Amino acid sequence: MSQDKVKDERMWAMLCHLTGLSSYIGIPFGHIIVPLIIWLIKKDEYPFVNEQGKESLNFQISMTIYAIGAAILCIVFVGWLILAAIVVADLIFVINAAVKANKGEGYKYPLAIKFIK
């Protein structure tokens, strides 16, 4: 594989992870939709994007489920702390995954449920 193609593959894999933060800038469900679009377009072209795109999507779907559970627990006030912890964990794990993907290293998210295999 040429050097440019390797750089492109790493860039698209990194974008799969970073676009998981798009809901924080006001795009409703952008944290799932945008990585899904990138993954669907590039998964057949780049094996690394296929692998990392699935990781990103599984993590973002898992975080959504955890956030819904925390939102329900907000009724008893415990949920606010859990929700804050979810946001912090999401930011840290996504940035770490993006940096690793940019280096060409695979990243497995902790706490991610494997919906897409």
C-alpha positions, -999 to +999 in steps of 0.1 A: +000+000+000+014+034-009+023+060+018-005+083+008-031+055+010-018+046+045-022+082+056-057+084+042-066+051+059-054+065+093-071+098+087-105+082+080-101+059+110-093+089+132-124+107+118-146+077+127-136+083+163-135+121+164-169+125+147-183+106+177-180+140+195-203+157+170-233+156+193-214+179+216-215+206+189-253+203+185-258+177+159-286+155+172-275+118+171-244+130+152-222+108+175-238+078+158-249+090+123-216+107+112-193+078+121-218+055+106-217+074+073-179+074+072-177+037+081-203+028+054-185+048+027-149+037+035-152+002+051-147-017+018-118+006+007-098+005+040-097-025+063-084-004+092-114+020+088-137-010+088-122-022+121-121+012+139-154+023+125-171-007+141-153+001+174-164+037+173-200+028+165-202+001+192-188+026+217-212+054+208-242+032+208-231+018+242-226+054+256-261+063+244-276+034+262-257+043+294-267+079+291-304+070+288-300+048+319-283+077+337-311+101+326-337+078+341-317+078+373-317+116+374-352+112+390-334+100+421-305+125+417-278+098+414-281+100+376-265+135+374-232+121+387-233+091+364-242+113+334-212+135+341-189+105+344-203+092+311-195+125+293-160+126+308-153+090+299-167+096+263-144+125+258-113+108+271-118+075+253-127+091+220-096+114+220-074+085+230-089+063+202-084+091+176-048+096+186-041+059+184-059+055+150-038+084+136-007+065+146-021+034+128-027+015+161-060-003+167-080+008+197-106-013+217-129+008+238-136-003+273-172-005+283-183-010+246-210-036+239-203-054+206-234-046+185-216-046+152-192-075+147 
